[in-house]
């Protein structure tokens, strides 16, 4: 008969998200993960399939929260919601602003060395969701005659994703939640220029 779990999986994953976000994937060994989560190596392997499985679970939680709390309002809101989203990237206390940058950006950069297909898929899923959110918002804004119909919403959505990566990378580099504010200001100004009078 299996023993009951002495830990709450959701609480463990929550702690792991912040640990990986702060330290990165490669910097945390199993001993550090044991200390941070309260799990032993056997539980990490049996519950999550090892360190990479634990990391993927953390990325999934991070992604699902970003979709529901940050991306969905962009999809559902008007054109100006894109600027609200971008401003949140450099607003202290915002869910999307951190001196550690973005767990997904950090993962993508670190995975260039690690070379995990599974991590790459998780990163690409996140960026696809964000690009899709921007695209839906832009297409809705064109249909509502809020913005210039001659713009290319697909190109703008792709460019916004790249800009979001840059803002997060700047926040991480400078260890400040608002380090990328200059880029955000430029983006918001460009977006405003697309609005129809």
LUMDREN-735125 format. One line per field, with one value per residue (C-alpha): residue number from 1; residue in one letter; z, x, y. Coordinates in nm, 2 decimals, padded with zeros to 4 digits. Each point is the difference from the previous one (the first is absolute). Example, Ala and Ser with C-alpha at 12.3 -4.5 7.8 and 13.67 -1.06 7.14 Angstrom:
k <- [1 / 2]
r <- [a / s]
w <- [00.78 / -00.07]
u <- [01.23 / 00.14]
v <- [-00.45 / 00.34]
***
This chain:
k <- [1 / 2 / 3 / 4 / 5 / 6 / 7 / 8 / 9 / 10 / 11 / 12 / 13 / 14 / 15 / 16 / 17 / 18 / 19 / 20 / 21 / 22 / 23 / 24 / 25 / 26 / 27 / 28 / 29 / 30 / 31 / 32 / 33 / 34 / 35 / 36 / 37 / 38 / 39 / 40 / 41 / 42 / 43 / 44 / 45 / 46 / 47 / 48 / 49 / 50 / 51 / 52 / 53 / 54 / 55 / 56 / 57 / 58 / 59 / 60 / 61 / 62 / 63 / 64 / 65 / 66 / 67 / 68 / 69 / 70 / 71 / 72 / 73 / 74 / 75 / 76 / 77 / 78 / 79 / 80 / 81 / 82 / 83 / 84 / 85 / 86 / 87 / 88 / 89 / 90 / 91 / 92 / 93 / 94 / 95 / 96 / 97 / 98 / 99 / 100 / 101 / 102 / 103 / 104 / 105 / 106 / 107 / 108 / 109 / 110 / 111 / 112 / 113 / 114 / 115 / 116 / 117 / 118 / 119 / 120 / 121 / 122 / 123 / 124 / 125 / 126 / 127 / 128 / 129 / 130 / 131 / 132 / 133 / 134 / 135 / 136 / 137 / 138 / 139 / 140 / 141 / 142 / 143 / 144 / 145 / 146 / 147 / 148 / 149 / 150 / 151 / 152 / 153 / 154 / 155 / 156 / 157 / 158 / 159 / 160 / 161 / 162 / 163 / 164 / 165 / 166 / 167 / 168 / 169 / 170 / 171 / 172 / 173 / 174 / 175 / 176 / 177 / 178 / 179 / 180 / 181 / 182 / 183 / 184 / 185 / 186 / 187 / 188 / 189 / 190 / 191 / 192 / 193 / 194 / 195 / 196 / 197]
r <- [x / x / x / x / x / x / x / x / x / x / x / x / x / x / x / x / x / x / x / x / x / x / x / x / x / x / x / x / x / x / x / x / x / x / x / x / x / x / x / x / x / x / x / x / x / x / x / x / x / x / x / x / x / x / x / x / x / x / x / x / x / x / x / x / x / x / x / x / x / x / x / x / x / x / x / x / x / x / x / x / x / x / x / x / x / x / x / x / x / x / x / x / x / x / x / x / x / x / x / x / x / x / x / x / x / x / x / x / x / x / x / x / x / x / x / x / x / x / x / x / x / x / x / x / x / x / x / x / x / x / x / x / x / x / x / x / x / x / x / x / x / x / x / x / x / x / x / x / x / x / x / x / x / x / x / x / x / x / x / x / x / x / x / x / x / x / x / x / x / x / x / x / x / x / x / x / x / x / x / x / x / x / x / x / x / x / x / x / x / x / x / x / x / x / x / x / x]
w <- [00.00 / -00.10 / 00.27 / -00.01 / -00.13 / 00.27 / -00.23 / -00.21 / -00.37 / -00.08 / 00.28 / -00.10 / -00.37 / 00.11 / 00.19 / -00.29 / -00.24 / 00.20 / 00.07 / -00.37 / -00.09 / 00.23 / -00.04 / -00.34 / -00.10 / 00.00 / 00.32 / 00.21 / 00.07 / 00.17 / 00.34 / -00.03 / -00.13 / 00.29 / 00.24 / -00.18 / -00.05 / 00.30 / -00.24 / -00.01 / -00.33 / -00.02 / 00.02 / -00.26 / -00.23 / 00.07 / 00.01 / -00.27 / -00.20 / 00.12 / -00.01 / -00.35 / 00.06 / 00.31 / -00.20 / -00.28 / 00.27 / 00.13 / -00.36 / -00.05 / 00.31 / -00.09 / -00.36 / 00.12 / 00.24 / -00.27 / -00.24 / 00.24 / 00.18 / -00.26 / -00.35 / 00.02 / 00.07 / -00.31 / -00.21 / 00.15 / 00.04 / -00.25 / -00.18 / 00.30 / 00.20 / -00.18 / 00.15 / 00.34 / -00.03 / -00.11 / 00.28 / 00.25 / -00.10 / 00.17 / 00.28 / 00.35 / 00.16 / -00.34 / -00.06 / -00.32 / 00.14 / 00.18 / 00.06 / -00.10 / -00.34 / -00.14 / 00.07 / -00.36 / -00.14 / 00.25 / -00.10 / -00.37 / 00.05 / 00.24 / -00.23 / -00.27 / 00.21 / 00.14 / -00.33 / 00.13 / -00.26 / 00.28 / 00.14 / -00.35 / -00.05 / 00.32 / -00.08 / -00.36 / 00.14 / 00.22 / -00.28 / -00.23 / 00.26 / 00.04 / -00.37 / -00.05 / 00.27 / -00.17 / -00.34 / 00.11 / 00.17 / -00.31 / -00.23 / 00.22 / 00.01 / -00.38 / -00.02 / 00.25 / -00.20 / 00.30 / -00.20 / -00.35 / -00.21 / -00.21 / 00.28 / -00.02 / 00.33 / -00.03 / -00.03 / 00.28 / 00.23 / -00.07 / 00.06 / 00.33 / 00.12 / -00.08 / 00.18 / 00.31 / 00.00 / -00.01 / 00.29 / 00.22 / -00.09 / 00.09 / 00.34 / 00.07 / -00.10 / 00.21 / 00.28 / 00.00 / -00.07 / -00.22 / -00.18 / -00.34 / 00.04 / -00.29 / -00.25 / 00.14 / -00.04 / -00.36 / -00.07 / 00.16 / -00.20 / -00.33 / 00.09 / 00.07 / -00.34 / -00.16 / 00.15 / -00.22 / 00.11]
u <- [00.00 / 00.14 / 00.07 / -00.20 / 00.19 / 00.14 / 00.01 / -00.23 / 00.10 / -00.14 / 00.19 / 00.32 / -00.04 / -00.06 / 00.33 / 00.18 / -00.13 / 00.16 / 00.32 / 00.06 / -00.11 / 00.26 / 00.29 / -00.06 / -00.02 / 00.37 / 00.09 / -00.24 / 00.11 / -00.21 / 00.14 / -00.11 / -00.34 / -00.04 / 00.07 / -00.24 / -00.28 / 00.03 / -00.01 / 00.26 / 00.17 / -00.23 / -00.31 / 00.14 / 00.06 / -00.32 / -00.24 / 00.15 / 00.23 / 00.31 / 00.14 / -00.11 / -00.35 / -00.02 / 00.12 / -00.26 / -00.27 / 00.12 / 00.00 / -00.36 / -00.12 / 00.17 / -00.14 / -00.36 / 00.01 / 00.14 / -00.27 / -00.29 / 00.12 / 00.21 / -00.07 / -00.38 / -00.07 / 00.20 / -00.21 / -00.33 / 00.08 / 00.02 / 00.32 / 00.12 / 00.02 / 00.33 / 00.15 / -00.14 / 00.17 / 00.33 / -00.01 / -00.06 / 00.34 / 00.17 / -00.24 / 00.11 / -00.24 / -00.14 / -00.03 / 00.20 / 00.28 / 00.30 / 00.36 / 00.06 / -00.15 / -00.23 / 00.04 / -00.08 / 00.26 / 00.26 / -00.09 / 00.04 / 00.34 / 00.12 / -00.13 / 00.23 / 00.27 / -00.22 / -00.16 / -00.32 / -00.27 / -00.26 / 00.11 / 00.01 / -00.36 / -00.12 / 00.17 / -00.14 / -00.35 / 00.02 / 00.11 / -00.26 / -00.27 / 00.13 / 00.03 / -00.35 / -00.14 / 00.16 / -00.12 / -00.36 / 00.00 / 00.14 / -00.25 / -00.28 / 00.12 / 00.01 / -00.35 / -00.12 / 00.17 / 00.22 / 00.33 / 00.13 / -00.13 / 00.31 / 00.23 / 00.12 / -00.13 / 00.20 / 00.33 / -00.09 / -00.10 / 00.34 / 00.19 / -00.18 / 00.10 / 00.36 / -00.03 / -00.15 / 00.30 / 00.23 / -00.18 / 00.03 / 00.37 / 00.07 / -00.18 / 00.20 / 00.33 / -00.05 / -00.18 / -00.27 / -00.37 / -00.01 / 00.33 / -00.17 / -00.22 / 00.17 / -00.10 / -00.35 / -00.04 / 00.11 / -00.23 / -00.30 / 00.07 / 00.01 / -00.32 / -00.17 / 00.10 / -00.20 / -00.32 / -00.26 / -00.11]
v <- [00.00 / 00.34 / 00.25 / 00.33 / 00.30 / 00.22 / 00.30 / 00.21 / -00.03 / 00.34 / 00.17 / -00.18 / 00.11 / 00.35 / 00.01 / -00.16 / 00.27 / 00.27 / -00.20 / -00.07 / 00.36 / 00.14 / -00.25 / -00.17 / -00.36 / -00.09 / 00.18 / -00.21 / -00.36 / -00.27 / 00.09 / 00.36 / -00.11 / -00.24 / 00.29 / 00.24 / -00.24 / -00.23 / -00.30 / -00.26 / -00.11 / -00.31 / 00.22 / 00.24 / -00.30 / -00.19 / 00.30 / 00.21 / -00.23 / 00.18 / 00.35 / 00.07 / -00.13 / 00.23 / 00.29 / -00.07 / -00.01 / 00.34 / 00.14 / -00.13 / 00.17 / 00.32 / -00.01 / -00.08 / 00.30 / 00.23 / -00.11 / 00.05 / 00.31 / 00.19 / -00.13 / -00.05 / 00.37 / 00.09 / -00.24 / 00.13 / 00.37 / 00.28 / 00.12 / 00.20 / -00.32 / -00.08 / 00.32 / -00.10 / -00.34 / 00.16 / 00.25 / -00.28 / -00.15 / 00.29 / 00.07 / -00.10 / -00.24 / -00.11 / -00.38 / 00.05 / 00.21 / -00.15 / 00.08 / -00.36 / 00.07 / -00.27 / -00.37 / -00.07 / 00.24 / -00.13 / -00.36 / 00.07 / 00.16 / -00.28 / -00.27 / 00.11 / -00.17 / -00.28 / -00.10 / -00.16 / -00.05 / -00.01 / 00.33 / 00.15 / -00.11 / 00.15 / 00.33 / 00.00 / -00.07 / 00.31 / 00.23 / -00.14 / 00.08 / 00.35 / 00.07 / -00.14 / 00.23 / 00.30 / -00.11 / -00.05 / 00.34 / 00.17 / -00.17 / 00.10 / 00.36 / 00.01 / -00.14 / 00.26 / 00.27 / 00.10 / -00.02 / 00.04 / -00.29 / 00.00 / -00.13 / -00.36 / -00.14 / -00.32 / 00.19 / 00.23 / -00.29 / -00.17 / 00.33 / 00.05 / -00.35 / 00.08 / 00.33 / -00.17 / -00.23 / 00.30 / 00.18 / -00.32 / -00.05 / 00.37 / -00.04 / -00.32 / 00.16 / 00.31 / -00.19 / 00.26 / -00.03 / 00.31 / -00.03 / -00.04 / 00.31 / 00.19 / -00.28 / -00.01 / 00.37 / -00.02 / -00.29 / 00.17 / 00.32 / -00.21 / -00.17 / 00.33 / 00.12 / -00.29 / 00.12 / 00.16 / 00.34]
***
